[in-house]
Amino acid sequence: MNNFLKNDLNFTLATVGFFSLGVLYYWLVREPTVVSEYLGIVHFKTELNLWRIDWFPSFVHQFSFVVFTWLALGRTHLWFSLIFWFVLNALFELGQAMPSEYSDAFPNLIANYFKHGTYSHADMFALVVASFLAYIVINKKRI
């Protein structure tokens, strides 16, 4: 395997690992806690309340999907990857702030997401920071 592919594989695996941390945090700490209830570790959630960083899954999602998209597009179209995922994630975050009667105009899956989600300024800030960090990491990776 040439060095270029080996570096991409390592970068991809590191990003998958980082993304997995975000999924794990979401499953164990944020609502709903179905996974923590199933595993019998509901107390874990209450113990972690002092350490809650609810913006973390939004940060991880934005960063990881920008990297995955950039890699999938052959290490090109960085700006497309950044803008696409920022706009999409920001729209879904802002949709949670929308009055519930307006969300009925959307398909059920999206309407339910908007109705039952909670808008957070911290999540919006996490999208900005994750985009900026992804830009820096990818530019360092290109050198």
Buried (B, 14 or more C-beta within 10 A) or exposed (E): EEEEEEEBEEBBEEBEEBBEEBBEBBBBBBEEBEBBEEEEEEEEBEEBEEEEEBBBBBBBBBBBBBBBBBBEEEBEBBEEBBEBBBEEBBEBBEBBEBEEEEBEEBEEEEBEBBBEBEEBEEBBEBBEBBBEBBBEBBEEBEE
